[in-house]
Amino acid sequence: MTAGPWQILICIIIILVLFGGKKIPELARSLGKAKGEFKKGLAEGNKASQEEDDEVPSKETKQIEKEA
């Protein structure tokens, strides 16, 4: 189920009432920074796991070495 235009408008009005017009840019900025940090952490984690995979030989590699 998708949100219709009226549902989105009501959510925006509620957010404006709760936080006020001055706080919304501040909240958006902090959410953007958090998103960037999250992506950066994921990239570092993926890079670290890729390096570990490159360092540790797989079972197939070990079997091929034994056969040779």
Buried (B, 14 or more C-beta within 10 A) or exposed (E): EEEEEEEEEEEEEEEEEEEEEEEBEEEEEEEEEEEEEEEEEEEEEEEEEEEEEEEEEEEEEEEEEEEE
